[in-house]
Amino acid sequence: MPSDSRHDVLGVRVDDMTLSAVRERLRAWLSSDAFHAVFTPNPEIVLRARRDAAFRRALNGADLLVPDGVGLAYGVAALTGGRLAHRHAGVDVLEEIAALCAREGKRLMLFGGLPGSAAAAAVALRGRYPALDVAAREAGPVVATADVVATAPGDVDAIRAQAPAALAVALGAGKQERFIEQARASLPSVRAAIGVGGALEMLAGRLPRAPRGMRRLGLEWAWRLALEPGRARRILRAVVVFPAAVIWATLKRHRFLRACVDVSRVLFRV
């Protein structure tokens, strides 16, 4: 499979790229004169987009959609017969952005996360990349309606005042993507903005990542469930509702049996 291709999963585009290709694209964007949005769809986000047309348009309008979650690999196989060769967690993409900013002399800003996480993540990133210019700001109360995602008054002004070239937003799936789309016109310095979910907690050491072996097997969801039982409902959507939606789509497309074969090939790496 080419190192740069695209797939469609229940109406959401995903960009199938090696991490080095993602890195090169981000490097070019940081030196450009335009705003670029990077989102990391996973099964939960795809389900949300499936029932929310405005959110789906926002996702598909992003400059880069990096697939995150093994469920998308099975979804691509079932729905298209293709192979999703590459998937990357949001925290890994954020690490790439931090390394690039340190190398290129660009400012990175971390916005959102649980109280204290942005500041702690900034400290951790400075430890890994001593040349990194990184700022952090907690988000005020976030109110999301069908039309707008509102944070505390002054949040956007504070980000603009820092003039970051890269912005990582951690407001939760659905909110962070819409915030980025809403705020882009108000952030003239930003060249790459990414929605990062729980990445700030991971970088801060407050949410340990799944062991590498579990990540390789696509069992991050089990690890997250063990650490955060309160996420059971969200995880259930990813590991039960999403597969059910994919199965229903294959039935409607009259390719259920073919999908079983294609998914088994991915599962057993045939």
N, C-alpha and C positions, 0 to 999 in steps of 0.2 A: 504494500500500500504506500502511496506517496506520503511524504512527511508532512504535507499540508493539504488536507481535504476537509470536506464538510459533510455532516449527516443531519437528518431531521428526526427528532424524537417527539412524537405527539405534537407536532407543530412548533417545536423549539429547535433552532439551529444550534449545533455544536461544532466547534472548530477542532479538528483532529491534527494536532501539531506536536512535534517533539519539544521538549523543554528548551533545547537550544534555539529552536525556531521561535518559540515564544519570547525568549530572551532577546533575540535580535530585533524582533518587532518592537518590543518595549524600548530597547535602546534607541531605535530610530525615532520613536514617538517622543521620547524625552528631549530630543534635540529639534523637534519640529515646532511649528507655530500654531498648532491646532489641538483642541481638546479630544481625548480618546477615552472611551468607556470600556472597562474590562469587567465582565461578570463571570461567575463560576457556577453554572447551573448544575444541580444535582436532582435526583428523582423528586424530592419534595418541591423544589422550585418549578420543575416541569409540570407537576400536578397543579400547582398554583396558577401557572400560566395557562394551563388548559381550560380553566374555568374563568379566567380574567383576561379578556381580550386586550385591554389597555396595557396590562403588565406584560402580556406576550409580545405586543408591539415594541414595548420598551426593551425587552430582552433582545429580540431579534434585530433591533436597531443599534445594538452595541457594536463596537469595532472589533471585539474579540470575545468569544464565548468559550471558556476553557472548561471542558467537562470534568466534573468532580463526583465520583461515586461509581462503584462497579455496576450498579443497576443500569446505568446508561449504556454500558458495553453490551449487556444482555438485551436492552431495548433496541439498540441499533441492529443487532443481529436478528432479532425477532421481526422487526418491522421492515427491514431493508435487505437482509441477507448479507450486509456489509460487515466490516470489522472496525470497531473503534480501537485504533492501535495505541492511543495515548490518552491518559487522563491524569490530571494534576490537581492536588489539593490547593485551596486558596492560600493556605499558609506557605506552601512552597513557592507559589507565584509571588507572594509578598516578599519572601526572602530574596528572590531574584531582583525585584524592584529595589529593595534596600541595597543590595550589592551594586547594582547599576548606579544608583544615586550616589553612593560613596565614591565610586570610580569616576563618575562624570561631574562631581561637584554640584549635584542637584539636591534641593531640599525635599524631604519626605515628611508628610504630616499624617499622623494617626488620629482618627476621629471616631469616638464612640466606644463600644465595649462596656463591660461591667465597670462599676466604680473602681478607679485605680488601675485598670488594665492597660489603658493607652500609655500612661506614664511608665508603668513597669515594662511594657513591651518596648518602649523607646529606650529605656536603660539597657535592656537585653540586646537590642540591635546595635546600640553604640558599642557594647562589649565585643560583639562579633565583627563590627565594621567601624573601627575607631575614627575613620575619616567621615563617617556619615553625619550629615546635618539633619537631625530629625526633631520634629516638634510633636506635641501631643495635646489633645483636648478631649475631655469627656463631653458627651452629648447631654443636653438638657432633656427634660421629659419629651418623649416622642409621641406625637398624636398623628395617627394615620386615618384618613378618610378615603372615600372612593376617588377623590380628586387630588388630594395633596398629602404629603408627609411633612409635618411641621416639627421642628426641634425648638429648643429654647431661643428666644430673641437674642440676637447677637452671635449665634453660632457661625452662621455663614460669614458675617463680617470678621469674626476672629480668624477663620480659615483664610479669608482673603488677605488679612493683614500680615499673615505669616508668609504669603506668596510662595506656597510650595509648588514644585514642578510635578510631584506625585502625591496623590491623596488616597489613603486607605480608609474606607468607611465601614464600620461595624455596627449596624443598627438592626441586624436581623434580616433574614430572607424576606424579600418583598419590599421592605422599607428602605434598605440601603440602596437598592437599584433605582428606586423611584426618586430618592433624595439626590442621587448623582445626576439623574436626568434633569431634575428641577433646578439644581444649583449650578449647572455647567455654565450658563450665561453670566453668572455672578462671580465666577472664579477664573479670571483671565490668565492667571499664571499657570494653572493646572494643565498638564499635557497628558497625564495618564491617571485616571481615577478607577479604583477597583473596589468592589464589594467583597469583604473578607469574612463575614460571619463571626465564628468563634476564634479566628486566627490570633487576635490580640491576647486572648486568654492563654492560648497555647504558647505564644512567644514569651508571655510573662511567667510561664511555669505554673499557672493556676489550673490548667487543664492539660494533663499529660496526653501526648499523642499515642495512638495505638502502636504497639511494637511493629517493627518493619515487616515481620512475617505475617501479622494479621492484615496489614495494609496491602501486602502483596496478594493475599487471598481474598481481598475485598470484604474483610470482616470489621472494618472500622465501626460500623453501626453497632455491633455487639459490644465493642469496647466502650463506645460512648454511652450505651444503655447501662452498662455496669457502673460507669462513673456518675451518670446523671439519670437515675430512674424516672425523674420527672419529665424526661423527654420521650417517654414511652409512646405517647400518642403520635408524636411527630415521626419517630422511628418506624412505628407501625405503618404509617402512610408510605414510607420509603420502601419497606420490605414486604408489604402485603398489598396495599392499595395500588401502588405504582405497577407491580407485576400484573395485577388484575386488569388495570387499564390497558396495559400492553397486550395481554391475551385477548381482551375484547376487541381491540383494534385489529389484531391478526385474524380473528374470526370474521370481522366485517370485510376484511380484504381477501378472504378466502385463501389464507396462507398459514393457517394454524399448524398443520402437520409439517409444512416446510420450515416454519419458525422453530418448531421443536428440534428439528435436525440442526438448524443453524445455531441455536442457542447451545445445544449439546456440544457442538464443535468448539465454541468459545469456552464453555465450562471445562471441557477436558483438553483444551488447547490443541485440538487436532488441526 
